[in-house]
Amino acid sequence: MRLTYKGRWYKIQSVLRYLLVRIRYPRSFRCAELSMIGSDCGIHILSEGMLNCAGRIIVDDHVMLYTKGVLQIGKQFGINKFSRIVAHEKIEIGDHVTIGQMVSILDHDHQYNTEKGQLKLDGYVTAPVKIGNNIWIGDKCTILKGVTIGDNVVIGANTLVHKDVPSGVVIGGVPFKILKNI
C-alpha cells in the first residue's frame, strides 16, 4: 500500500470546497482559475467585502481569510496551515506569493480607551497592506497595518513586519532587520 500526503481524494474535496465558497459568495468572491481550499477553513466575506483572486490559489487546512474590505490576491498564491489574513480596509497580495504556517497579515489595530478604570475596545484603526510579487513569508510571521513589501523578498520565520520593506532583500527578526540583499 502506497501512502501519499494529500492524495487524490483530498484534492477533489479541496476543489469541491472551493466551488462551495463560489456558490456561497457569488458576487463577492472572484477567482480566475479553479483553486483548492483545505478543510476547516474560515472564509468570511462580510456584506461590503470583496475577495478577488487573479489566478489559482491553494489554501491549506485551518486557514482564515476574513474580509469586510478588499482582499486582492495575485496569481500562484499559496497559504499554509493555521495562517490568517484579516482585511478591514484593503490587503493587496501580488503574484507568486507563498505564506508559511501560523502567519498573520492584518490591516488594522484595535482602538481602545479607558472609562472609569475599565479598558473598552472601540472599533479599529486601519491602514492598507501591500505585498509585492515573488514573496516567501516564513512560519509564524506577523505583518501589521500600513506596511508595503517590495518585490522579491524573503521574510524569515518569526519576523515582525511593522514598517515598509524594500525590494530584493531577506529580512528577519523582531522587529525585522535586513539580513542581506538578493
N, C-alpha and C positions, 0 to 999 in steps of 0.2 A: 504494500500500500504506500502510495506516494503522498506525503503531506506537503501542502503548499500554503504559505501565508496569503490570506485573502484570495482564495481561489475564484473560479468562475461564478459560483452561486452568489458569493459576496458581491462581486461586480454587478451582477444582474440586479440584486437588491438595491445596490447603490444608485444605479440608473433609475430604477423604479421610484426611489425616494426623491431623486431629482425631479422626475416627472410630476410627482405629487406636489412638490413645492411650486412648480409652474402652475399647476391647477389651482392650488390654494391662493396664490398671489398673481392672478392673470395680468393685472395692469402694473404692478409694482416690482415684479421680478422678471428681468430680461436677461437672457443668456444666448449668445450667438451660436454656441455649439453644444451638443449633447455632453452632459457632465455627470459627475458622480458625487453623491452625498452619503457620508457614512452613517452608522447607526447612532441613535441617541443624540442627534444634533438639534440644537435650538436655532431655528431660522425664524426670526421675528421681524416682520416689516410692519411698522405701525402705519396708520392711515395716511400720513403725509410722507412716509418714507419711500425710498427707491433703492433697489439693488440691481445694478447694471453690470453685466459681465461681457467683455468684448470677445472672449473666446472660451475655451474649455477650462473648467475649474474642477479640482479634485479636493473635496472636503473630507477629511478623515473623521473617525468616530469622536463623539463627545465634544464637538466644536460648537461655539455660539457665534452666530452672526446676527446682530441686532441693529436695526436702523430706524430712526424716526426722522432722519435727514437723508443724505445721499451717500451711498456706498458704491463707489465705482471701482471695478476690478478689471485689469487688463487681461491679455492672452496668457495662456500657460501658467495658471496660478495653482499653487498647492498649499494647503494648510493642514498641519498635523494635530494630533490628539490634544484635547483639553485647552486649546487656544481660543481666544475670543477677540472679536472686533466689534466695537460699540460706537456707532456713528449717530450723534445727536444733531450735528450740523453737516459735516462733509468729511469723508475719508476717501482719498483717491490713491489707488494702488496701480502701478504700471505693469508692463509685460514681463514675463519670466521672473516671477517672484515666488520664492519658496519660504514658508514660515514653519519653524520648528514647533516642538511641543510646549505647551503651557506659556504661550506668548500672549500678551495683552496689547492691543492697539486701541487707544481711547482718544477721542477728540474733545473731551470735557473733563472738568473737575466738579466736585460738589461745591455748591455755595452754601455757606453756613453763617449763623450768627448766634449770639447768646442772649437769652431773655431770662432775667431773674436767676442767673447762675446755671441755666439749662442750655445745653447745646441743641440748636434747631437746624436741621437741614432745610435749605430754602432754595431749591432749584439747582441750576447748573451754570457754569461759566464755560463757554465753548470757543474753540478756535480750530480751523480746518487742519487736517494732516494730509501731507502729500508724500508718497513713497514712489521713487523713480523706477526705472527698468533695470533688470538683471540684479536683483537683490536677494541675498540669502540672510535670513534672520534666524539666528541660533535659538536653542531652547531657553525658556524662562526669561525672555527679554520683555521689557515694557517700553512702549513708545507712547509719549504723552502728547497732549493737545498742542497745536500750533507748530508742530515740527515739519520741516521739509527735509527729505532724504534724497540726495542726488542719485545719479545712475551708477551702476557697477560698484556696489557697496556690499561688504560682508560685515554683519553685525554678530560679534562673538556671543556665546552663551552668557546668560545672566547680566546683560547690558541694560542700563537705564539710558534711554534716548530722550533727553529733556530739552535739547536745542538742535538747530539745523546741522545737517551732516553734508559735507561737500562730496562731489562725485569722486569715484576711483580710490576709495580708501577701505581699510579694515579698521573697525573700531571695537572697543571692549571696555568694560569696567563700569563702576557705579560711583559717580557719573562717568560717562564714557570719555575716553581719550582716543585720539587717532594713533593706532599702533603701527601702521605702515601704509604706504601708497601702493596701489595695484598697478 
